[in-house]
């Protein structure tokens, strides 16, 4: 009796493996494109917008990799009342300079709310200040 060597399973044709690789690469790029489109839509479309007035009590540029301007606005409804603190983010460097120049003065901040951003790389809050105006007492 002669021993026959075991028969190896046939390998799929090279063309099939190449098309699977191309399909997976295409699927990866499609996923990246969809995530980029979602982030663009979340940043360009605002959920809400409005004005808040008060005194900017804290404003700093923070972050390990993604540096963003983060601040706190103290809003007091009645003199002597405990102020409510509102946290905000600034993306535009020119608006950040204007806020720094108006520290200690009563200001009105125009903001847009962008919900659903995937990371804190765009800002720690949903509220992005786009304009600042001084308010006369």
HELIX and SHEET records of a PDB file:
HELIX    1   1 UNK A   14  UNK A   44  1                                  31    
HELIX    2   2 UNK A   93  UNK A  101  1                                   9    
SHEET    1   A 6 UNK A  48  UNK A  62  0                                        
SHEET    2   A 6 UNK A  68  UNK A  75 -1                                        
SHEET    3   A 6 UNK A  84  UNK A  90 -1                                        
SHEET    4   A 6 UNK A 127  UNK A 134  1                                        
SHEET    5   A 6 UNK A 106  UNK A 113 -1                                        
SHEET    6   A 6 UNK A  48  UNK A  62 -1                                        
END                                                                             
